Amino acid sequence: MSTKGPISQFIEKHYLHFNAAALVDAAKGYEAQLESGAKMLVSLAGAMSTAELGKSFAEMIRQDKVQIISCTGANLEEDIMNLVAHSHYKRVPNYRDLTPQEEWDLLEKGLNRVTDTCIPEEEAFRRLQAHIVDIWKEAEAKGERYLPHEYMYKMLLSGVLEQYYEIDLKDSWMYAAAEKNLPIVCPGWEDSTMGNIFASYVLKGELKASTMKSGIEYMTFLADWYTDNSENGIGFFQIGGGIAGDFPICVVPMLYQDMERTDTPFWSYFCQISDSTTSYGSYSGAVPNEKITWGKLDIDTPKFIIESDATIVAPLIFAYLLGQ
């Protein structure tokens, strides 16, 4: 008798071929990794936070089904923006039909569009800015330095944002991660809104660039974490492409080849949800076997690629892993 809930039973009954079957195989492979004592890295690219992935991903964090996250700066901040400004977001279902003038009109209203969803500048970006800048300046005054996500954790756990909460706190994956002090790697943080804002304070002479730890420090942190946690294997579950996936997967060949630690284990599982085209020379669209040639995956590493929309696929896989 299956202990899985109706969502899992539905996908096991109906998702039998092609990308649907790959989804089920990948979910079962992920589950097998956890059952074997392996840990799992989940990477978030795209605008998964604005797609409200936190509704399923936060529970994955609470139930210890993810041990480390790699995400873009956008995903790091946009989950918190959704937490504090959700009612001010504007949906634009007809986004494909917008003229340049209509796009400009959205800008004039302080609405920055991500596909069919507009993030409100005043209630989201500026609301966070008002509090995070204080935390940056306080750290600098004490001669302290932190990684980007550590400042975000400080802000969330300080309670200064509670006055703005507009969604159920259990649907914020960043809050769930902050409560657990879950390790996060956020490569290329500088290109995010908060990264741009931090840079503006550096340009104005109000903050030092060194108050924010760098991408190199993220890589060295990840190298130490991987070394300390890979005894039973570490899997790699990649949502989308880009730097969120490219950056952390390189830690294995870096340790093996550049550090000459030849006892470093390869990633023990690999799955990517991708809509990138393989034939264009993109790393995001490369089939998993290409990663063997770069010393990231082994010949017998379980490998899955689901060529589909991550906003559809990821919540279903998480539902399966949560037994829903």
C-alpha positions as CSV (number, residue, x, y, z in Angstrom):
1,M,0.0,0.0,0.0
2,S,1.5,3.3,-1.1
3,T,2.1,5.9,1.7
4,K,2.2,8.6,-0.9
5,G,-0.6,11.1,-1.2
6,P,-2.9,11.9,-4.2
7,I,-0.4,14.1,-6.1
8,S,2.3,11.4,-6.0
9,Q,-0.2,8.7,-6.9
10,F,-1.4,10.7,-9.9
11,I,2.0,11.3,-11.4
12,E,3.0,7.6,-10.9
13,K,-0.2,6.6,-12.7
14,H,-0.2,9.1,-15.6
15,Y,3.5,10.2,-16.0
16,L,4.8,7.2,-17.9
17,H,6.6,8.5,-20.9
18,F,9.0,11.2,-22.2
19,N,9.5,14.2,-19.9
20,A,6.7,13.0,-17.6
21,A,8.5,9.7,-17.0
22,A,11.8,11.6,-16.5
23,L,10.1,13.6,-13.8
24,V,9.1,10.5,-11.9
25,D,12.5,8.8,-12.4
26,A,14.3,11.9,-11.1
27,A,12.0,12.2,-8.1
28,K,12.6,8.6,-7.2
29,G,16.3,9.1,-7.7
30,Y,16.3,12.1,-5.4
31,E,14.4,10.1,-2.8
32,A,16.9,7.2,-3.1
33,Q,19.8,9.6,-2.5
34,L,18.3,10.9,0.8
35,E,17.5,7.3,1.9
36,S,21.1,6.3,1.3
37,G,22.3,9.1,3.6
38,A,23.4,11.4,0.8
39,K,22.9,15.1,1.0
40,M,21.4,17.3,-1.7
41,L,22.2,20.7,-3.2
42,V,19.4,22.5,-5.0
43,S,20.2,25.3,-7.4
44,L,17.6,28.0,-8.3
45,A,18.0,30.0,-11.5
46,G,15.4,32.1,-13.3
47,A,12.7,33.8,-11.2
48,M,11.6,30.8,-9.2
49,S,11.0,32.9,-6.1
50,T,8.7,35.3,-7.9
51,A,7.0,32.2,-9.2
52,E,6.3,31.5,-5.5
53,L,8.3,28.3,-5.3
54,G,8.4,28.9,-1.6
55,K,5.0,27.3,-1.3
56,S,6.6,23.9,-1.8
57,F,10.3,24.6,-1.3
58,A,10.0,26.0,2.2
59,E,8.6,22.7,3.4
60,M,11.4,20.8,1.6
61,I,13.8,22.8,3.8
62,R,11.9,22.3,7.0
63,Q,11.8,18.5,6.3
64,D,15.6,18.3,5.7
65,K,15.2,17.3,2.1
66,V,17.7,19.9,0.9
67,Q,21.0,20.6,2.7
68,I,22.5,23.4,0.7
69,I,21.2,25.9,-1.8
70,S,22.8,27.7,-4.7
71,C,20.8,30.6,-6.1
72,T,21.0,33.8,-8.0
73,G,20.8,37.1,-6.1
74,A,17.4,37.6,-7.6
75,N,16.0,34.5,-6.1
76,L,17.6,35.4,-2.8
77,E,15.9,38.7,-2.5
78,E,12.6,38.1,-4.5
79,D,11.4,35.5,-2.0
80,I,11.6,38.2,0.7
81,M,10.0,40.8,-1.6
82,N,7.1,38.5,-2.1
83,L,6.8,38.1,1.7
84,V,6.6,41.8,2.4
85,A,4.9,43.1,-0.8
86,H,2.7,40.4,-2.2
87,S,-0.5,42.4,-2.4
88,H,1.2,45.1,-4.4
89,Y,2.4,42.7,-7.2
90,K,0.5,43.1,-10.5
91,R,-0.3,40.3,-12.8
92,V,0.0,41.0,-16.5
93,P,-1.5,37.9,-18.3
94,N,-1.3,39.6,-21.7
95,Y,2.4,40.4,-21.4
96,R,3.1,39.1,-24.9
97,D,0.9,41.9,-26.4
98,L,2.5,44.9,-24.6
99,T,3.8,47.7,-26.7
100,P,7.0,49.6,-25.8
101,Q,4.9,52.5,-24.5
102,E,2.9,50.1,-22.2
103,E,6.2,48.7,-20.9
104,W,7.3,52.3,-20.2
105,D,4.0,53.0,-18.4
106,L,4.7,50.1,-16.1
107,L,8.1,51.6,-15.3
108,E,6.6,54.9,-14.6
109,K,4.3,53.2,-12.1
110,G,7.3,51.6,-10.3
111,L,6.4,48.1,-11.7
112,N,9.3,46.0,-12.9
113,R,8.0,43.1,-15.0
114,V,9.1,39.5,-14.8
115,T,7.2,37.8,-17.6
116,D,3.5,38.0,-16.4
117,T,4.3,39.4,-12.9
118,C,5.3,42.9,-12.0
119,I,7.4,43.5,-8.8
120,P,6.5,46.8,-7.1
121,E,9.6,48.9,-6.6
122,E,8.5,51.0,-3.6
123,E,6.9,48.2,-1.6
124,A,9.5,45.6,-2.5
125,F,12.9,47.0,-3.4
126,R,12.9,50.1,-1.3
127,R,11.2,48.4,1.7
128,L,14.1,46.0,1.9
129,Q,16.7,48.7,1.2
130,A,15.5,50.7,4.2
131,H,16.4,47.9,6.5
132,I,19.3,46.0,4.9
133,V,21.4,49.2,4.6
134,D,21.3,49.6,8.3
135,I,22.5,46.0,8.7
136,W,25.3,46.5,6.2
137,K,26.4,49.8,8.0
138,E,26.2,48.2,11.4
139,A,28.5,45.4,10.3
140,E,31.0,47.8,8.8
141,A,31.1,49.9,11.9
142,K,32.0,46.8,13.9
143,G,34.6,45.8,11.3
144,E,32.6,42.7,10.4
145,R,32.2,41.1,7.0
146,Y,29.5,38.6,5.9
147,L,28.3,36.8,2.8
148,P,25.2,38.3,1.0
149,H,22.8,35.7,2.3
150,E,24.0,36.1,5.8
151,Y,22.9,39.7,5.8
152,M,19.5,38.6,4.5
153,Y,19.3,36.0,7.3
154,K,20.1,38.7,9.9
155,M,17.4,41.0,8.5
156,L,14.8,38.2,8.5
157,L,15.6,37.0,12.0
158,S,15.8,40.5,13.5
159,G,12.0,40.9,13.1
160,V,12.2,44.3,11.4
161,L,10.2,43.0,8.4
162,E,7.4,41.5,10.5
163,Q,5.3,44.7,10.2
164,Y,5.1,44.1,6.4
165,Y,4.3,40.4,6.1
166,E,1.6,39.8,3.5
167,I,1.8,36.0,3.0
168,D,1.8,33.0,5.3
169,L,5.4,32.9,6.7
170,K,5.5,29.1,6.1
171,D,5.5,29.9,2.3
172,S,8.8,31.8,2.5
173,W,11.7,29.5,1.7
174,M,14.2,32.2,2.7
175,Y,12.6,32.4,6.2
176,A,12.7,28.6,6.5
177,A,16.4,28.6,5.4
178,A,17.2,31.4,7.9
179,E,15.6,29.5,10.8
180,K,17.9,26.5,10.0
181,N,20.9,28.7,9.1
182,L,21.0,26.6,6.0
183,P,24.1,27.0,3.9
184,I,23.6,29.1,0.7
185,V,25.9,29.9,-2.1
186,C,24.8,33.0,-4.1
187,P,27.3,33.5,-7.0
188,G,27.1,36.7,-9.0
189,W,25.1,38.4,-6.3
190,E,26.3,41.8,-7.6
191,D,23.9,41.8,-10.5
192,S,20.8,41.6,-8.2
193,T,18.8,44.6,-7.1
194,M,20.3,44.5,-3.6
195,G,23.7,44.0,-5.2
196,N,23.2,47.1,-7.3
197,I,22.1,49.0,-4.3
198,F,25.1,47.9,-2.3
199,A,27.4,49.0,-5.2
200,S,25.6,52.4,-5.2
201,Y,26.6,52.9,-1.5
202,V,30.1,52.0,-2.3
203,L,30.2,54.6,-5.1
204,K,28.8,57.2,-2.8
205,G,31.5,56.4,-0.3
206,E,29.1,55.2,2.4
207,L,30.2,51.6,2.5
208,K,33.3,49.7,1.7
209,A,33.2,47.0,-1.0
210,S,35.1,44.7,1.5
211,T,32.1,44.7,3.9
212,M,30.5,42.2,1.6
213,K,32.3,38.9,1.2
214,S,33.0,38.0,-2.4
215,G,32.2,35.2,-4.9
216,I,35.7,33.7,-4.3
217,E,34.8,33.5,-0.6
218,Y,31.6,31.7,-1.6
219,M,33.6,29.2,-3.6
220,T,36.1,28.5,-0.8
221,F,33.2,28.2,1.7
222,L,31.5,25.7,-0.7
223,A,34.8,23.7,-1.1
224,D,35.1,23.3,2.7
225,W,31.4,22.4,3.0
226,Y,31.6,19.8,0.2
227,T,34.7,18.3,1.8
228,D,33.1,18.0,5.2
229,N,29.7,16.6,3.9
230,S,30.5,14.3,1.0
231,E,31.1,11.1,3.0
232,N,27.8,9.5,1.8
233,G,27.6,11.6,-1.4
234,I,26.1,14.9,-2.4
235,G,23.5,15.1,-5.1
236,F,22.9,18.1,-7.4
237,F,19.3,19.1,-8.3
238,Q,19.4,22.0,-10.8
239,I,16.4,24.1,-11.6
240,G,17.1,26.1,-14.8
241,G,20.6,26.9,-15.9
242,G,23.0,29.8,-15.6
243,I,25.4,30.7,-12.8
244,A,23.3,29.2,-10.0
245,G,24.2,25.8,-11.5
246,D,27.5,26.4,-13.2
247,F,29.2,27.9,-10.1
248,P,28.6,25.2,-7.5
249,I,29.0,22.1,-9.7
250,C,32.6,23.3,-10.5
251,V,33.7,22.7,-6.9
252,V,34.3,19.0,-7.5
253,P,36.8,19.4,-10.4
254,M,38.4,22.4,-8.5
255,L,39.0,20.2,-5.5
256,Y,40.1,17.2,-7.5
257,Q,42.2,18.8,-10.2
258,D,43.3,22.2,-8.8
259,M,43.7,21.2,-5.2
260,E,44.9,17.7,-6.3
261,R,42.6,16.1,-3.7
262,T,42.1,13.0,-5.8
263,D,39.9,11.3,-3.2
264,T,37.2,14.0,-3.7
265,P,34.0,12.1,-4.7
266,F,32.0,13.2,-7.8
267,W,28.5,14.5,-7.4
268,S,26.4,11.4,-6.5
269,Y,23.2,12.4,-8.4
270,F,22.4,14.9,-11.1
271,C,19.1,16.2,-12.3
272,Q,18.4,19.3,-14.3
273,I,15.0,20.8,-15.2
274,S,15.9,22.8,-18.4
275,D,14.4,24.4,-21.4
276,S,17.8,25.3,-22.9
277,T,18.6,24.1,-26.4
278,T,21.5,21.6,-26.4
279,S,22.9,22.4,-29.9
280,Y,23.8,26.0,-29.3
281,G,26.9,25.4,-27.3
282,S,25.4,26.5,-24.1
283,Y,26.5,24.9,-20.8
284,S,22.9,25.2,-19.5
285,G,21.7,23.0,-22.4
286,A,24.5,20.4,-22.3
287,V,23.4,16.8,-21.7
288,P,24.6,15.5,-18.3
289,N,27.2,13.2,-19.9
290,E,29.2,16.3,-21.0
291,K,29.9,16.9,-17.3
292,I,31.8,13.6,-17.2
293,T,34.5,15.2,-19.4
294,W,34.9,18.1,-17.0
295,G,35.3,15.8,-13.9
296,K,32.0,16.7,-12.3
297,L,30.0,13.5,-12.7
298,D,31.1,9.8,-12.8
299,I,30.2,7.3,-15.4
300,D,27.6,5.7,-13.2
301,T,26.2,8.8,-11.5
302,P,22.4,8.7,-11.8
303,K,21.6,11.4,-14.4
304,F,18.3,12.9,-15.3
305,I,17.2,15.8,-17.5
306,I,13.7,17.0,-17.7
307,E,13.1,19.3,-20.7
308,S,10.2,21.3,-19.4
309,D,9.0,24.3,-17.5
310,A,10.5,24.4,-14.0
311,T,7.5,26.2,-12.6
312,I,5.4,23.2,-13.4
313,V,8.0,20.4,-12.8
314,A,9.7,21.5,-9.5
315,P,6.5,21.7,-7.4
316,L,5.5,18.2,-8.6
317,I,8.8,16.7,-7.7
318,F,8.8,18.4,-4.3
319,A,5.2,17.2,-3.7
320,Y,6.4,13.6,-4.4
321,L,9.4,14.0,-2.0
322,L,7.1,15.4,0.6
323,G,4.7,12.4,0.2
324,Q,1.8,14.6,-0.9
